[in-house]
Structure formats: structure tokens, C-alpha cells
Amino acid sequence: MKIPIEGIRPALLSETAYRLLDSLRAFRHFFRHAYSYELGPKKIRLVLEEALKLREIYQKEIQNFLSQLGVEAD
């Protein structure tokens, strides 16, 4: 969804949002499969900061995407 399809839809995700989502996806994958790994507060803080950045960016991008489609966001 980061690539626009001309005549169909605009891109939903910017490169920044895509990278943040991918980073969170990688963390989730690692965390689910690292049964004996202890997470330190520093790593948790970094992941939380990325998630909060993504939340702010993603909300704006969804609103922009919907407005380009001519749909009103709630």
C-alpha cells in the first residue's frame, strides 16, 4: 500500500510509515520466536517510541488517503 496505483488508488503509506511498520513487524516476529530472550528497558523504550511515531503519522496518512478517495473520515 505504499505504491500508488494510477487510476485506482493513491498510496496509503509514506516511506517513513512503511519503515516504522516494518520495524514493528520485525520486532513482533522476533519477540514471538525468542522464548528465552529478555527484553531490556532500552529496547522496549525504542519500540514504544517507534509505535507512538507511527500512530501519529498513520492517522494523518489515513485521513489524507480517504480525502484523496473522496471519503470522509470519522
Secondary structure, DSSP 4 states (H G I P E B T S, - for coil): --S-BTTTB--SS-HHHHHHHHHHHHHHHHHHH-TTPPPPHHHHHHHHHHHHHHHHHHHHHHHHHHHHHT----
